[in-house]
Amino acid sequence: MANDAFQDPKDANRGTKSVVVGDSSGARIESNHDRSAGSESGRSESAIVPCGRVALVGAGPGHPGLLTLRGLELLQRCDVVLYDGLCNPQLLRHAEQAEHCCVGKHGQSRIWKQTEIGEEMIRHARAGRLVVRLKGGDPAVFARTSEEVAALRSENIPFEIVPGITAALAAGSYAGIPITHRGIASAVALVTGHEQPDKPEAALNWEALAQFPGTLVIYMGVTTAEKWTSALLQAGKDPATPCAILRRCSLPGQQHVACRLDEVAERLTPATKMRPPVITIVGPVTRLAKEYDWFSRRPLSGRRVLVTRPAEQANDLATPLEEVGCEVFIQPVIEVAAPDDWSQVDDAIQQIAEYRTIVFCSRNGVRFFLQRMLQQGRDLRALAGLQIAVVGASTADELAKWHLRADIIPSSYDADVLAEELIRRQALPKVDSSGIVEVPTATVAAEETSPAVLIVRASRGRDSLATPLQDAGFRIHEVIAYEHRDVQEADPACIQQLADHGVDWVTVTSTATAQQLTQLIGDYLEHARFAAISPRTAEALRQLGWRVDAVAEPYTMDGLVQAVLQAEAATVQSAESSRPDSIHPRFSEKR
C-alpha cells in the first residue's frame, strides 16, 4: 500500500524527486525536469530540497526467513533502517549498505517516543534518502503505524506500507494452533491488552468479547494480565477456557505454556517471567497444539548450539542446525581477511601457465584467488589446461560458482587423501592424441617427472598436503590467498547468553579454531559438549582438555550436523530406556 506521491529515490533514471518548501498551497513533488522549468520561471533553487521516501515494513514474528520479498528488496536498497528492538537483528544483514538505528528495546535501551521516530524518518527523507522503518509483526496490527503515517503525510513525505506476518497468524504454523477451525472457531478477534492510557474511557467491550463465538488473541497483555483476564471472567467467560501463552513465536527459543484462563495472570506475573514479545490465545483451538505441533518436535528442538566459524561462513552450519530445531549462537573466533601482501599470489597468477595442477584447500581460497586474478586483468581462460584439485565437495561447489569444474575431489575431506590421489594419478600411464600409451621413465625430462603444483591455501594450517607431494617428486609452490586472524574480543551479547544460560553444544571446524576458542571463551563452556569436523580437530580439542561427543563423517558441515543428531539420539535413547514412562520430553501441558 502506498500513497499517491510514490517514487523510488534510488532510481536515477527517473530523476530525483524534490519537495518545494515555503509554498502556501503545500509542498509538491517535482522531477529534475520540473526543477529546471521552475528555475527558468524565477523559482529560487534554494527553495527546493531533495525528497526521499519511507517504507514501513513488517519484519514478521521473529524468524528472519518470514520477511516478505518486498521487504527484502527494500532493505537491500535502502539508505537508513529505523528498527524496533523486537525485530530480528539478522534482518539487518540484508541492509549492510545502510545506516542502522534502533528506536529502543525493552530492558536494553531507551524507547523512543513516537514523535521522535516521526521526526527521524522525516529528517532522512528530506535529505533524499530511502528509509525503511522496520516494525515487528505487521505494521497494521497494533504497531502505531497510523501515527507514523500521519507524521509523514503532514510533511508530504512519500511512503509505502509493506505487510508482515503477525504473531497471531504465525501461531497457527509454529505452535500448532490454528486460530480458526471450521469445527471449533469460525471467527477470531485480535485484542490489545494495553489500551492507550490517556483514553477517556476503555474502548473494549469485555462483555461482548466474553461471548465472542471464536478465538481471542491478546497482544501486549503481559503487564495487564490480571486486568483483562478478570474482565473476561467477570463478564462470564468460563474459567476453564483453555489458553496458550506464546513467547518468541517462530524462533528456536519459542515458549509455549498451556493453561486455563483463570491461570493466565499467575503464569504472567511478575512480568519478568515472560518478556515480550508475548501473545495469549484464548479458546478451544489451543487444544489442537498437541496434534498439530511440529516445531517443538524437531529432533534438536530447544538445544542451544554455539557456532564458531568465521562470520561470512557461519550460516553454512547455522542454517542446517536451525532446521533441526537448534537455537544457534554465532561467535566467530577466527576472522578471514585478504593478505597484507599479494606479491606471491600475483607472481603465481602471472606464471600460471607453468603449473600442471592447481589445488584449492578451501572455499575461501577459491574466492580470494579468483577475485585477485580478475583484479589483475586475467580471466578464467588463464586456467585452461590446468588440472584443478580441491580438498572436498564444498570447495568444489564454490568452484562451480565460478563456472569451473574440479578434476580431482578426494573421497573424504582430508588433505592426506588428496595427496594420495594426486600421486596416484601422476603415476598412471598417459594416452596421447594418437592413442599411444606413454609410460613415465627415468629418461623423461625433469620438468615432466617433477610436475609443478600450485597450492592455494590460508596463512595457517598443516603441511599435510605439500610434504607428501614433495616426497613424491612434485615441485610445490604454496601461496597464501587469505589470512586467518584471531578474534580478540567476544561479542558481549553472546558472552551474556553463555553466562546466563550456557550452551548444549559447541561446534569446532579446525584445529586453529579449537585453540582460539579455548583462549577466547573457554571459561563459559565448562558444561558444553563438543562436536568436531574431523578426527584431527577432535584430537586437538581433547589435548586442550575438552570432551568430544561427536565427530563428523564425512568431514563436512552436513556431516557435523548429522554427528550431533546421532549423539543426541543416543543420549535420548539411553535416558528413555531408564525411565518407566515414555512421555514425549519436549511437550507437556502445564496445569
Stockholm file with secondary structure:
# STOCKHOLM 1.0

chainA/1-591         MANDAFQDPKDANRGTKSVVVGDSSGARIESNHDRSAGSESGRSESAIVPCGRVALVGAGPGHPGLLTLRGLELLQRCDVVLYDGLCNPQLLRHAEQAEHCCVGKHGQSRIWKQTEIGEEMIRHARAGRLVVRLKGGDPAVFARTSEEVAALRSENIPFEIVPGITAALAAGSYAGIPITHRGIASAVALVTGHEQPDKPEAALNWEALAQFPGTLVIYMGVTTAEKWTSALLQAGKDPATPCAILRRCSLPGQQHVACRLDEVAERLTPATKMRPPVITIVGPVTRLAKEYDWFSRRPLSGRRVLVTRPAEQANDLATPLEEVGCEVFIQPVIEVAAPDDWSQVDDAIQQIAEYRTIVFCSRNGVRFFLQRMLQQGRDLRALAGLQIAVVGASTADELAKWHLRADIIPSSYDADVLAEELIRRQALPKVDSSGIVEVPTATVAAEETSPAVLIVRASRGRDSLATPLQDAGFRIHEVIAYEHRDVQEADPACIQQLADHGVDWVTVTSTATAQQLTQLIGDYLEHARFAAISPRTAEALRQLGWRVDAVAEPYTMDGLVQAVLQAEAATVQSAESSRPDSIHPRFSEKR
#=GR chainA/1-591 SS CBCSSCCCTTCGGGCCCEEECSCTTCCCEECHHHHHHHHHTTCCGGGEEECCEEEEEECBSSCGGGSCHHHHHHHHHCSEEEECTTSCGGGGGGGTTSEEEECCCTTTSCCCCHHHHHHHHHHHHHTTCEEEEEESBCTTSSSCHHHHHHHHHHTTCCEEEECCCCHHHHHHHHSSCCSCBTTTBSCEEEEESSCCTTCSSCCCCHHHHHTCSSEEEEESCSTTHHHHHHHHHHTTCCTTCEEEEEESTTSTTCEEEEEEGGGHHHHHCSGGGSCSSEEEEESGGGGGHHHHCCGGGSTTTTCEEEECSCGGGTHHHHHHHHHTTCEEEECCSEEEECCSCCHHHHHHHHTGGGCSEEEECSHHHHHHHHHHHHHTTCCGGGGTTCEEEESSHHHHHHHHHTTCCCSBCCSSSCHHHHHHHHHHHHHSCEECTTSCEECCCTTSCHHHHSCEEEEEEESSCCCTTHHHHHHTTCEEEEEEEEEEEECCSCCHHHHHHHHHHCCSEEEECSHHHHHHHHHHHGGGCTTCEEEESSHHHHHHHHHTTCCEEEECSSSSHHHHHHHHHHHHHHHHHHHHHTSSCCCCTTCCCCC
#=GC SS_cons         CBCSSCCCTTCGGGCCCEEECSCTTCCCEECHHHHHHHHHTTCCGGGEEECCEEEEEECBSSCGGGSCHHHHHHHHHCSEEEECTTSCGGGGGGGTTSEEEECCCTTTSCCCCHHHHHHHHHHHHHTTCEEEEEESBCTTSSSCHHHHHHHHHHTTCCEEEECCCCHHHHHHHHSSCCSCBTTTBSCEEEEESSCCTTCSSCCCCHHHHHTCSSEEEEESCSTTHHHHHHHHHHTTCCTTCEEEEEESTTSTTCEEEEEEGGGHHHHHCSGGGSCSSEEEEESGGGGGHHHHCCGGGSTTTTCEEEECSCGGGTHHHHHHHHHTTCEEEECCSEEEECCSCCHHHHHHHHTGGGCSEEEECSHHHHHHHHHHHHHTTCCGGGGTTCEEEESSHHHHHHHHHTTCCCSBCCSSSCHHHHHHHHHHHHHSCEECTTSCEECCCTTSCHHHHSCEEEEEEESSCCCTTHHHHHHTTCEEEEEEEEEEEECCSCCHHHHHHHHHHCCSEEEECSHHHHHHHHHHHGGGCTTCEEEESSHHHHHHHHHTTCCEEEECSSSSHHHHHHHHHHHHHHHHHHHHHTSSCCCCTTCCCCC
//
